[in-house]
Amino acid sequence: MPSPSESSFIGIELSGSKLSGATVDSNGQIEKRAETSVNGGGLVAQIAAMVADLKAGDENIGGVGIAIPGLVNRQSDRVIASSFLPSTVSNNLHADLTEATGLRVELENDANAAAYGEYVVGAGRGSRDMFYITIGQGIGGAIVLDGKLWTGSSGFAGEVGHITIDTEGAECLCGNRGCLETVASAPNIVRRANERLNRDSTSSLSRLALNKDFTADDMAREATEGDDFALMMLERTGKYIGTGVASVINLLNIERIVLGGGVMQAREIILNPVIQEAKRRAFQPCFEATEIMAASLGPDAATIGAALLARDAS
Amino acid sequence: MPSPSESSFIGIELSGSKLSGATVDSNGQIEKRAETSVNGGGLVAQIAAMVADLKAGDENIGGVGIAIPGLVNRQSDRVIASSFLPSTVSNNLHADLTEATGLRVELENDANAAAYGEYVVGAGRGSRDMFYITIGQGIGGAIVLDGKLWTGSSGFAGEVGHITIDTEGAECLCGNRGCLETVASAPNIVRRANERLNRDSTSSLSRLALNKDFTADDMAREATEGDDFALMMLERTGKYIGTGVASVINLLNIERIVLGGGVMQAREIILNPVIQEAKRRAFQPCFEATEIMAASLGPDAATIGAALLARDAS
């Protein structure tokens, strides 16, 4: 059996509609990619086929890591809850994948996997402790302490999207009110922008007013191109995120905070107000002990992280 | 030199106006107590005198732990900031105390020391990971992970009183707006009660309306004796604290949360709404993985914890 440093590892990310996979060398570099749509049929068979495809011609695959949108308990290798997976699939996912792939399998929550990727080979590199925040369809997070994912007593730590920033705020899908996610996730940025466009005639100068079905990605692009309304909306979003970041800083006095996910395509347009608001709200000595930066692995973070979790599993 | 299990340790808590000390055996039981007012003169000399007093007749004192209201960096043994200590005292506190007492000295933030005491011999006993919240003049907190205080990259982790629960809330002493502390610390509970008494004539039936200078302790006592207004105000306070607790649960998925400090003298009157609100706001699987309970060491927590930190310092 080859040593881990000679082996490669497969990482696969399951999102709502697709599987993205890659072979990753022991230094976290992608060697080969694969992508397919989830066809609604046998998910286990689709993952096994992708593993076989990625493995073809490479005898030194040391294991496979799968990043899943849902709550995963790694002690028990159980998927506890996932809105994307029917329980008939999730209940036996680890055992079924181990059998179907013939490899050691690690399951992990997608935000945790992405955090681990950023920590080892991305924007978290060189820090001891890191908090990762991913801002996309939802807002997720994960904690790395002293080189290891710190996932809490049952594997769910890091849910920064559901800390309350406004006691009487809007209802969240999670049942709470005023979660960070209710104002700063991609769909909620779009909702806030549409509400503003509907009630404020000056914002009709925005190019976004010409497009009935704009997305958060469209807003990021328009903001980058100088659209004042899109800029203002994203700056406000950054302030909300900064409020959550300040709470993370005060609670954890953490060395580094890395922000990833699709919304971070707007880069400095979001990052600068995040940093400003965190500075305004956090304890000064805690703020000064924290570096806040944008993620560097882009959409590969979870795939790379899942492969590295397979590398580092004991 | 006797082994730690035969030694006793001295714990001393410095609060604004007094020094409370105790000799604590290696099992965390108090053997002997001392208390004195801080006289504004030499703090180091006063602490050394208390240590000498507690040490008298006991040859087996293994070290002394000092709990301080302020930010302490234990890696460097430095007091970084304390509103109670002039910098002329705090800058050399560790070296001066080591010299003056002739013992190994551990300095720690008071909430961290109290958390450690509760973790080892109080309400945290038996848990692996614990979050401690102390509600008194301010709201502090501390994190114990896997048996050790987790104090963050520079020693300041756990500042749950300064997480934002209301983006546009009242200004806090820390410079932020809408911190948990702005509604739920002892002085702010009294402030909210006075505001309500001034504007709402029905509340004038409360016995608190007869006392111009009531304290949070008075409110806790009246609530315990059935005063409807005091009960309502403390229940609301519990809800605010529960909002912060829910954020801690979602961020850390922590096994146990222990609530201490003077305001918890009202026990279930506060604790029950804390638990209800945390249940309402936190992710269900995270909430179900958490035990929320009242501290059990009362005002001795920081003294005992400081002594145990001296016991366990390597």
Interface residues (C-beta under 8 A of the other chain):
Chain A: L71 I80 A81 R128 D129 G141 I143 L145 W150 T151 G152 S153 S154 G155 F156 A157 G158 E159 V160 H162 I163 T164 I165 D166 T167 E168 C174 G175 N176 R177 Y240 T243 A246 S247 V248 N250 L251 L252 N253 I254 E255 R280 R281 A282 F283 P285 C286 A289 T290
Chain B: L71 I80 A81 R128 D129 G141 I143 L145 W150 T151 G152 S153 S154 G155 F156 A157 G158 E159 V160 H162 I163 T164 I165 D166 T167 E168 C174 G175 N176 R177 Y240 T243 A246 S247 V248 N250 L251 L252 N253 I254 E255 R280 R281 A282 F283 P285 C286 A289 T290
